[in-house]
Amino acid sequence: MSVPLRLSEEVSDAIASGTGVVALESTIISHGLPTETSAETAREIEAEVRRSGAVPATIAVVDGLVRVGLGDDDLVRVAEGEDVVKASIRDLGMVLARGATGATTVASTSYLAHLAGIRVFATGGLGGVHRGAQDTWDESADLAALSSVPVTVVCAGVKSILDVPATLERLETLSVTVMGYRTATFPGFYIRDTGLPVPWRVDGPAEVAAAMERRDALALSQGIVVANPIAAADEMDHDLHRRTLDSGLVAADEAGVRGKDVTPFLLAWFHEQTRGASLAANVALVRANARLAAEIAAHVL
């Protein structure tokens, strides 16, 4: 059976010519942003990649076929469709077999990007180890994907609603390289600095590309995390962040929210309680990550 991938002409031509390509996930536009603005935000993120000299490749499953590079009709469908499922790696077989439409997560986007020959991926924040995981064993499939897919993921760290120290420990155990971009401390999505050190600091896209080249020469299978802090002007107020997180954790517990439902609950809580400040920060950091990913892709041989 042939691999069910369909690359857009733009993406296919870019890969063939050696032009930089940046993979983009589709879950952020289907499940992570308000439906009424998500398609336009997706276009803005793609535009950031193009302005920085690379080709965007938003990935999704549409009618049982993996699309690498979405036309506008498919982008709107994934952003606004009520039947779009959240498709991680474990879900891909079923989504394809049923001819369904699915938005890809960080884990599945990484895997499919690698399958298509794309080496750099931009997202917002990584998933990680959830709070209370010592009892629930709940951690994101993003971590397992990073341990086995050699794609470079540009992100704003992990979502601050997670157990950030435990996530960094897991990344170390899984032999995933973590770089701080122009920072020695790990960012926390809405905030620039979690106070936790990163193993490596890099100060330019060429340094990232050089590390990728050496990793590939050693045939290492792990991904690379480039942690790019949100800009100071876009960072959420720390006191507001702390109060909102504390109240959200209490609300989730009182509502009986558990497991994979905690993250979307807390993200929605942040959006509601901060009156859109968290959404503005989210969009700003994704756009910044798209720009940096494009710059890295331009240096990759």
C-alpha positions in Angstrom: 0.0 0.0 0.0 1.4 3.4 -0.9 2.0 6.0 1.8 -1.2 8.1 2.0 0.6 11.5 1.8 -0.4 14.3 -0.6 2.0 17.2 -0.7 0.9 20.5 -2.1 2.7 21.6 -5.3 4.3 24.4 -3.4 5.7 22.1 -0.7 6.7 19.4 -3.2 8.6 22.0 -5.3 10.3 23.4 -2.2 11.5 20.0 -1.0 12.8 19.1 -4.5 14.7 22.4 -4.9 16.2 22.5 -1.4 14.1 25.5 -0.3 13.4 25.6 3.4 10.1 24.1 4.5 8.5 24.5 7.9 5.8 22.1 9.1 2.9 23.5 11.1 0.4 21.6 13.1 -3.4 21.9 12.6 -4.6 21.1 16.1 -3.8 24.6 17.2 -6.3 26.0 14.6 -9.0 23.4 15.2 -8.9 22.9 19.0 -6.5 25.6 20.3 -8.0 28.9 19.0 -11.5 30.4 18.8 -13.2 29.0 15.8 -14.3 32.5 14.4 -10.6 33.6 14.1 -8.6 30.4 13.8 -8.5 30.3 10.0 -7.3 33.8 9.7 -4.7 33.2 12.4 -3.5 30.1 10.5 -3.0 32.3 7.4 -1.0 34.8 9.5 1.3 32.0 10.8 1.9 30.8 7.3 2.6 34.3 6.2 5.3 34.7 8.9 7.0 31.6 7.5 6.9 33.0 3.9 8.2 36.4 5.0 11.2 34.7 6.6 12.1 32.9 3.4 10.6 29.4 3.8 7.5 27.5 2.6 4.8 26.7 5.2 3.4 23.1 5.3 0.4 23.0 7.5 -0.4 19.3 8.0 -3.8 17.7 8.5 -5.8 14.6 7.6 -8.6 15.5 5.2 -11.1 12.8 4.1 -8.7 10.0 5.1 -5.7 11.5 3.2 -2.7 13.2 4.8 -2.3 16.7 3.4 1.1 18.3 3.7 0.3 21.9 2.8 -3.3 23.0 2.9 -5.2 24.9 0.3 -7.5 27.6 1.6 -10.7 25.5 1.4 -9.1 22.6 3.4 -7.6 25.1 5.9 -11.0 26.6 6.6 -12.6 23.1 6.9 -10.0 22.0 9.4 -10.4 25.3 11.4 -14.1 25.4 11.4 -15.5 21.9 10.9 -17.4 20.4 13.8 -16.4 16.8 12.8 -12.7 17.4 12.9 -11.1 15.0 15.4 -7.8 15.5 17.3 -5.4 13.0 15.8 -2.3 12.0 17.6 0.0 9.3 16.3 -2.1 6.5 17.9 -5.2 7.8 16.0 -3.8 8.1 12.5 -4.6 4.6 11.4 -8.2 4.8 12.4 -8.7 8.3 11.0 -7.3 7.3 7.7 -9.2 4.0 7.6 -12.5 5.8 8.2 -11.9 8.5 5.7 -12.3 11.1 8.5 -10.8 14.6 8.9 -8.3 15.1 11.7 -6.2 17.9 13.1 -2.6 16.8 13.8 -1.0 17.3 17.2 2.7 18.0 17.9 3.4 14.3 18.0 1.6 13.3 14.7 2.7 16.5 12.9 6.4 15.6 13.8 5.9 12.1 12.5 4.2 13.1 9.3 6.6 15.9 8.6 9.5 13.5 8.9 7.7 11.1 6.6 7.4 13.9 4.0 11.0 14.9 4.3 10.5 18.1 6.3 13.0 18.7 9.1 11.8 21.8 11.0 8.5 22.2 12.7 7.0 25.3 14.5 4.4 25.1 17.2 3.2 27.0 20.2 4.0 25.0 23.3 4.9 21.3 23.8 2.9 18.9 25.8 4.7 17.3 28.6 4.3 15.6 32.0 0.9 16.5 33.6 0.6 17.6 37.2 -0.1 14.6 39.4 1.5 12.2 36.9 3.1 10.3 39.8 -0.5 9.0 40.4 -2.0 9.1 36.9 1.0 8.3 34.7 -0.4 11.0 32.4 2.1 12.6 30.0 1.8 13.9 26.5 2.5 11.7 23.5 4.7 14.6 22.3 7.5 13.3 24.5 7.5 9.9 23.0 7.5 11.3 19.5 10.4 13.6 20.3 12.4 10.5 21.5 11.9 8.7 18.1 11.4 11.3 15.3 14.4 13.4 14.2 12.6 16.7 13.6 13.6 20.0 15.1 10.6 21.6 17.0 10.6 25.3 17.6 8.3 26.1 20.6 7.9 28.5 23.5 8.8 25.7 25.9 6.0 23.6 27.4 2.7 24.9 28.5 3.0 26.4 32.0 0.0 24.5 33.2 2.0 21.3 33.2 4.7 19.9 35.5 7.6 21.7 33.9 10.5 20.3 36.0 9.2 16.7 35.5 8.9 17.4 31.7 12.5 18.5 31.5 13.6 15.4 33.4 11.6 13.2 31.0 13.2 14.9 28.0 16.6 14.3 29.5 15.8 10.6 30.1 14.6 10.3 26.5 17.8 11.8 25.2 16.1 14.7 23.5 18.3 17.8 22.9 16.9 20.9 24.5 18.2 24.3 23.4 17.3 27.7 24.8 17.2 30.3 22.0 19.1 33.3 23.2 18.3 32.2 26.8 19.9 30.0 29.5 16.5 29.3 31.1 13.6 27.4 29.9 10.5 29.4 28.9 7.0 28.6 30.0 4.7 29.4 27.1 2.9 32.5 28.4 5.9 33.5 30.4 9.5 33.9 29.4 11.3 32.3 32.2 10.4 29.3 34.4 13.6 29.6 36.4 14.8 26.2 35.2 18.1 26.0 33.3 18.4 24.6 29.7 21.3 22.3 28.9 22.3 24.3 25.9 22.1 27.9 24.8 22.2 28.9 21.1 22.2 32.4 19.7 21.5 32.0 16.0 19.7 29.7 13.5 23.0 28.5 12.0 23.9 27.0 15.4 20.7 25.0 15.4 21.3 23.8 11.8 24.9 22.8 12.6 23.7 20.6 15.5 21.0 19.0 13.3 23.7 18.2 10.7 25.9 16.5 13.3 23.0 14.6 14.8 22.1 13.3 11.4 25.6 12.2 10.7 25.5 10.1 13.9 22.1 8.6 12.8 20.5 9.7 16.0 16.7 9.3 16.0 15.8 11.9 18.7 14.3 15.2 17.9 15.6 18.6 19.0 13.6 21.2 21.0 14.4 24.8 20.4 12.8 26.7 23.2 12.2 30.3 22.0 10.8 32.6 24.8 7.8 34.7 24.1 8.9 38.3 23.5 9.0 40.5 26.6 6.3 42.8 25.1 3.9 39.9 24.6 4.5 38.1 27.9 1.6 37.7 30.2 1.8 39.5 33.6 3.3 37.0 36.0 0.9 37.7 38.9 -2.1 37.3 36.5 -0.6 34.1 35.2 -0.1 32.7 38.7 -3.6 33.6 39.9 -5.2 32.3 36.8 -3.3 29.0 37.0 -4.1 28.5 40.7 -7.8 29.2 40.3 -7.9 27.0 37.2 -6.4 24.0 38.9 -9.0 24.4 41.7 -11.8 24.7 39.2 -10.6 21.6 37.3 -10.5 19.6 40.5 -13.9 20.7 41.6 -15.4 19.9 38.2 -13.8 16.4 38.2 -11.7 17.1 35.1 -9.0 14.5 34.7 -6.4 13.2 32.3 -6.2 14.6 28.7 -9.2 16.9 29.4 -7.2 19.0 31.9 -5.1 20.9 29.3 -8.0 22.1 27.1 -10.0 23.0 30.3 -7.1 25.1 31.7 -6.4 26.8 28.3 -10.1 27.7 28.0 -10.0 28.9 31.7 -7.0 31.1 30.9 -8.8 32.6 27.9 -11.9 33.4 29.8 -10.3 34.6 33.0 -7.7 36.8 31.4 -10.2 38.3 29.0 -8.2 37.3 26.0 -4.7 38.2 27.3 -3.7 34.5 27.1 -5.0 34.2 23.5 -3.0 37.3 22.4 0.1 35.8 24.0 -0.5 32.5 22.3 -0.9 34.0 18.9 2.2 36.2 19.3 4.4 33.3 20.4 3.3 31.0 17.6 4.1 33.7 15.0 7.5 34.3 16.5 8.2 30.5 16.5 7.2 30.4 12.8 9.7 33.1 12.0 12.5 31.4 13.8 11.7 28.0 12.3 11.8 29.5 8.9 15.2 31.0 9.6 16.5 27.7 10.8 15.1 25.9 7.8 16.9 28.3 5.5 20.3 27.1 7.0 19.5 23.4 6.8 21.4 21.7 4.0 
